[in-house]
Amino acid sequence: MAFTDLLDRVINGLSAFREAVSTPAKASLREAVGVTVDNDEDQWRRLTGDVDRDLSPMTQKRMRDMALYLWEANLLANRLIELPVAYLLAEGVRLTVTDEENQKVLDRFWKDPINEMDLKLPQKVRELALYGEQCYPTFVNEMNGHVRLGYLDPALIETVVTDPDNRSQVIGIVTVKDKKGVARRYRTIINGPEEVFSARTREIRQTFSDGEAFYFTINDLSNGRRGRSDLLAQIDWLDGYEQFLFGELDRASFMRAFLWDVTLTGATPEEVAKRSKEIYPPAPGSVRVHNDAEIWAAVTPSLNALDSSENARLFRNHVLGGATVPEHWYGGGGDVNRATGESMGEPTFKVLSMRQRVIKHILESIGRYVLRQKAMAHQEAEPDFSEDAWNVEAVFPEMTARDTTKYAAALQQIVTAVGLALDRALLTETTAMALINAIAGRLGVEIDVEAELKAARKKAAKTAEDDVFKDPPDDSADSP
């Protein structure tokens, strides 16, 4: 019975298998779908959602490489970087504070053999213009708070982390991994307590445990994280201008070339071929004698090219105009005289003044950090930078010598005019001092109107009091 049951199960299984094979299976239908991926997919941004205003990593790298190459090899690009550096720093910069002890701390930092700010500051400003960003890790002596600055190449910055509650505030820097696969995490410096951040942001900043660092950018946006080079917009035009000049160099070489054209009158092809084997170019200063059947002529190429100086000026001014640099600053005098030259330079000095304010902020931020570290090392309270003893100021000299003659003449006229107005009670003393201060400011002298009026009134009262109590003149010696 067992064998019969087993045989029945095998037969039933074979029948089921045969039925399944003979019956066509129902195919499931699926709609074909796909996604097209471009080669530059990572360089596109979404139209909605979190918008990233930074350049792509590859574009950021290429910007740095091209800017550095042009600064080294392109004369015009070099001047666009070096001229602002010279105007801003040629006469030197210094950090000042009214408190003598704090001034000694700043001087020690400035003249430190590692910091050497007089020597390294032009490098920092130059690289800020070339790369659009700078990162300075700090090294602090825990005993006395002395600060030394390091340097992190922008090419080693992998990620710039911003505050999740405030996209414009950078809170940390992550570097690329080294050969051991380790990336450093620097906490960006703010001159204030950590409590200025939210609790969530403070937790994130605690993960940046490899030290503190300054991070500064230029040509950036509030919703961006990386800076941009001053040469970014001009890179292609600078390269094109240089290629144009090299083309003109080749053209000039071709224009100087010439050949001898020899005409044989009435000669047969055989005679021409024979003569061509006998002829040779004459040496300079030699004499050649021939009859009227042979004519020699030096032929130079006529390329029918227009004067290229206007084209060169057009390209050059396009680049200079983009950098707000007048033409005569790069050897293109044109029809410029002294009056027009001074007026043409005013927009440039406005741009340079804006950059000077950026450098001023950077140096003053570093100076405040130096004083904070000194205070923390001595277990002092958090410095109040609104007080004069802690108020660090970066002092820059004048970028250019001013023509003070017209301001001096204007000051004399203003003083005379306000004096007459005061005598006739047409003007208050405060307004009169404000007018004088407006002209004095052009001469580099700022007047505190209220303090100056108070001091002037005090001096006038003292003079009047002295005149009242002065002994009258003794006329007895003059009497007969």
TASULBEL-V206630 format. One record per pair of residues at least 24 apart in sequence whose ideal C-beta (glycine too) atoms are under 8 Angstrom apart, sorted by the first residue. I is the first residue (numbers start at 1). J is the second residue. D is the distance in whole Angstrom. If there is no record, write none. Layout:
i=(I | I)
j=(J | J)
d=(D | D)
This chain:
i=(51 | 52 | 53 | 53 | 53 | 54 | 54 | 54 | 55 | 55 | 60 | 61 | 63 | 63 | 63 | 63 | 63 | 64 | 64 | 64 | 64 | 64 | 66 | 66 | 67 | 67 | 67 | 67 | 67 | 67 | 67 | 68 | 70 | 70 | 70 | 70 | 71 | 71 | 74 | 74 | 74 | 76 | 76 | 76 | 76 | 76 | 76 | 76 | 77 | 77 | 77 | 79 | 79 | 79 | 80 | 80 | 80 | 80 | 80 | 80 | 80 | 81 | 81 | 81 | 81 | 81 | 82 | 83 | 83 | 84 | 84 | 84 | 85 | 85 | 85 | 85 | 87 | 87 | 87 | 88 | 88 | 88 | 88 | 88 | 88 | 88 | 89 | 89 | 89 | 91 | 91 | 91 | 92 | 92 | 93 | 93 | 93 | 93 | 93 | 93 | 94 | 94 | 95 | 95 | 95 | 95 | 95 | 95 | 95 | 96 | 96 | 96 | 96 | 97 | 97 | 97 | 97 | 97 | 97 | 97 | 97 | 98 | 98 | 98 | 99 | 99 | 99 | 102 | 102 | 102 | 102 | 105 | 105 | 105 | 106 | 106 | 106 | 106 | 108 | 109 | 109 | 109 | 109 | 112 | 112 | 114 | 114 | 115 | 115 | 125 | 128 | 128 | 128 | 129 | 129 | 129 | 129 | 130 | 130 | 130 | 131 | 131 | 132 | 132 | 132 | 132 | 132 | 132 | 132 | 132 | 132 | 132 | 133 | 133 | 133 | 133 | 133 | 133 | 133 | 133 | 134 | 134 | 134 | 135 | 135 | 135 | 135 | 135 | 135 | 136 | 136 | 136 | 137 | 137 | 137 | 137 | 138 | 138 | 138 | 138 | 138 | 138 | 139 | 140 | 141 | 142 | 143 | 144 | 144 | 145 | 145 | 145 | 145 | 145 | 145 | 145 | 146 | 146 | 147 | 147 | 147 | 149 | 149 | 150 | 152 | 152 | 157 | 158 | 160 | 160 | 160 | 161 | 161 | 162 | 163 | 163 | 163 | 164 | 164 | 164 | 165 | 165 | 165 | 167 | 167 | 168 | 168 | 170 | 170 | 171 | 171 | 171 | 171 | 171 | 172 | 172 | 172 | 172 | 173 | 173 | 173 | 184 | 184 | 185 | 185 | 186 | 186 | 186 | 186 | 187 | 187 | 187 | 188 | 188 | 188 | 188 | 189 | 189 | 189 | 189 | 191 | 191 | 191 | 191 | 191 | 192 | 193 | 214 | 214 | 214 | 214 | 216 | 216 | 218 | 218 | 230 | 233 | 234 | 234 | 234 | 237 | 237 | 237 | 237 | 238 | 240 | 241 | 241 | 241 | 241 | 244 | 244 | 244 | 244 | 245 | 248 | 248 | 251 | 251 | 251 | 254 | 254 | 255 | 255 | 255 | 257 | 257 | 258 | 258 | 258 | 258 | 259 | 259 | 260 | 260 | 260 | 260 | 261 | 261 | 261 | 261 | 262 | 262 | 262 | 262 | 263 | 263 | 263 | 264 | 264 | 265 | 265 | 265 | 265 | 266 | 267 | 324 | 324 | 342 | 345 | 349 | 349 | 352 | 353 | 356 | 356 | 359 | 359 | 360 | 360 | 363 | 364 | 364 | 364 | 367 | 367 | 368 | 398 | 402 | 402 | 402 | 404 | 407 | 407 | 407 | 408 | 410 | 410 | 411 | 411 | 411 | 411 | 414 | 414 | 429)
j=(223 | 224 | 221 | 223 | 224 | 224 | 225 | 226 | 226 | 228 | 226 | 155 | 132 | 228 | 229 | 232 | 235 | 130 | 131 | 154 | 155 | 229 | 231 | 235 | 130 | 131 | 229 | 230 | 231 | 232 | 235 | 130 | 231 | 235 | 238 | 239 | 130 | 231 | 238 | 239 | 242 | 238 | 241 | 242 | 316 | 319 | 320 | 330 | 231 | 234 | 238 | 325 | 329 | 330 | 230 | 231 | 234 | 319 | 320 | 323 | 325 | 126 | 129 | 130 | 230 | 231 | 126 | 325 | 329 | 129 | 352 | 355 | 122 | 125 | 126 | 129 | 352 | 399 | 400 | 125 | 352 | 355 | 356 | 359 | 396 | 399 | 121 | 122 | 125 | 396 | 397 | 398 | 118 | 397 | 121 | 359 | 363 | 394 | 395 | 396 | 394 | 395 | 363 | 364 | 367 | 392 | 393 | 394 | 395 | 392 | 393 | 394 | 395 | 367 | 371 | 388 | 389 | 390 | 391 | 392 | 393 | 388 | 389 | 391 | 388 | 389 | 390 | 371 | 374 | 389 | 390 | 370 | 371 | 374 | 367 | 370 | 371 | 392 | 146 | 146 | 147 | 367 | 370 | 146 | 148 | 148 | 149 | 148 | 149 | 359 | 216 | 218 | 227 | 218 | 229 | 230 | 231 | 229 | 230 | 231 | 227 | 229 | 217 | 218 | 219 | 220 | 226 | 227 | 228 | 229 | 230 | 232 | 157 | 215 | 216 | 217 | 218 | 220 | 226 | 227 | 214 | 215 | 216 | 173 | 186 | 213 | 214 | 215 | 216 | 213 | 214 | 366 | 186 | 211 | 212 | 213 | 189 | 211 | 212 | 213 | 214 | 369 | 211 | 373 | 377 | 377 | 377 | 374 | 377 | 370 | 373 | 374 | 375 | 376 | 377 | 378 | 373 | 374 | 369 | 370 | 373 | 214 | 366 | 213 | 186 | 213 | 226 | 183 | 215 | 225 | 226 | 204 | 208 | 225 | 197 | 198 | 201 | 200 | 201 | 204 | 198 | 200 | 201 | 222 | 223 | 222 | 223 | 215 | 225 | 197 | 201 | 204 | 205 | 208 | 204 | 205 | 207 | 208 | 208 | 213 | 215 | 210 | 211 | 209 | 210 | 210 | 211 | 212 | 213 | 211 | 212 | 213 | 212 | 213 | 214 | 215 | 213 | 214 | 365 | 369 | 365 | 368 | 369 | 372 | 385 | 382 | 382 | 362 | 365 | 366 | 369 | 358 | 362 | 355 | 358 | 323 | 322 | 319 | 322 | 323 | 315 | 318 | 319 | 322 | 319 | 315 | 312 | 315 | 316 | 319 | 308 | 311 | 312 | 315 | 312 | 308 | 312 | 303 | 305 | 308 | 301 | 303 | 300 | 301 | 303 | 300 | 301 | 298 | 299 | 300 | 301 | 298 | 299 | 296 | 297 | 298 | 299 | 296 | 297 | 298 | 299 | 294 | 295 | 296 | 297 | 294 | 295 | 297 | 293 | 294 | 292 | 293 | 294 | 295 | 293 | 293 | 348 | 351 | 403 | 400 | 399 | 400 | 399 | 399 | 396 | 399 | 394 | 396 | 394 | 396 | 394 | 392 | 393 | 394 | 392 | 394 | 392 | 444 | 442 | 443 | 444 | 443 | 439 | 442 | 443 | 443 | 439 | 442 | 436 | 439 | 440 | 443 | 438 | 439 | 453)
d=(7 | 8 | 5 | 5 | 4 | 5 | 6 | 5 | 7 | 7 | 6 | 7 | 8 | 7 | 5 | 6 | 8 | 7 | 5 | 6 | 6 | 7 | 8 | 5 | 5 | 7 | 4 | 8 | 5 | 7 | 7 | 6 | 6 | 7 | 5 | 7 | 6 | 7 | 5 | 8 | 6 | 6 | 6 | 8 | 7 | 6 | 8 | 7 | 6 | 7 | 5 | 8 | 8 | 6 | 7 | 7 | 7 | 8 | 8 | 5 | 7 | 6 | 5 | 6 | 7 | 7 | 8 | 7 | 7 | 7 | 6 | 6 | 6 | 5 | 5 | 7 | 6 | 5 | 7 | 6 | 7 | 7 | 6 | 6 | 7 | 7 | 6 | 5 | 6 | 8 | 4 | 8 | 7 | 7 | 7 | 8 | 7 | 6 | 7 | 6 | 8 | 5 | 6 | 7 | 5 | 6 | 7 | 6 | 8 | 7 | 5 | 8 | 6 | 8 | 8 | 8 | 7 | 7 | 6 | 5 | 7 | 5 | 6 | 7 | 7 | 4 | 7 | 6 | 8 | 6 | 7 | 6 | 6 | 5 | 6 | 6 | 7 | 7 | 7 | 7 | 6 | 8 | 5 | 8 | 6 | 5 | 8 | 6 | 6 | 6 | 7 | 6 | 8 | 7 | 7 | 5 | 8 | 6 | 7 | 7 | 7 | 6 | 6 | 6 | 5 | 7 | 7 | 3 | 4 | 5 | 7 | 8 | 8 | 7 | 7 | 5 | 7 | 8 | 6 | 4 | 8 | 8 | 5 | 6 | 7 | 5 | 7 | 5 | 8 | 6 | 4 | 8 | 6 | 6 | 7 | 4 | 7 | 7 | 5 | 6 | 7 | 7 | 8 | 5 | 8 | 7 | 7 | 7 | 5 | 8 | 4 | 4 | 7 | 6 | 3 | 7 | 8 | 8 | 7 | 5 | 5 | 8 | 7 | 8 | 8 | 7 | 8 | 7 | 7 | 4 | 6 | 7 | 8 | 6 | 7 | 8 | 5 | 7 | 7 | 7 | 5 | 7 | 6 | 7 | 5 | 4 | 7 | 6 | 7 | 7 | 6 | 6 | 5 | 8 | 7 | 6 | 8 | 4 | 8 | 6 | 6 | 4 | 8 | 6 | 5 | 6 | 6 | 7 | 4 | 7 | 5 | 7 | 7 | 6 | 7 | 5 | 7 | 5 | 8 | 6 | 6 | 5 | 6 | 6 | 7 | 8 | 6 | 8 | 7 | 7 | 8 | 8 | 5 | 8 | 6 | 7 | 6 | 5 | 5 | 7 | 7 | 6 | 5 | 7 | 6 | 7 | 8 | 5 | 6 | 6 | 8 | 7 | 7 | 6 | 7 | 5 | 7 | 7 | 7 | 8 | 6 | 7 | 7 | 7 | 7 | 7 | 7 | 5 | 6 | 5 | 8 | 8 | 6 | 6 | 7 | 6 | 8 | 8 | 5 | 8 | 5 | 7 | 7 | 6 | 8 | 7 | 4 | 7 | 6 | 6 | 7 | 5 | 7 | 7 | 6 | 7 | 5 | 5 | 8 | 8 | 6 | 7 | 6 | 8 | 6 | 7 | 7 | 8 | 5 | 7 | 4 | 5 | 7 | 5 | 4 | 7 | 5 | 7 | 8 | 8 | 8 | 6 | 6 | 5 | 5 | 7 | 5 | 8 | 7 | 5 | 7 | 7 | 8 | 5 | 6)
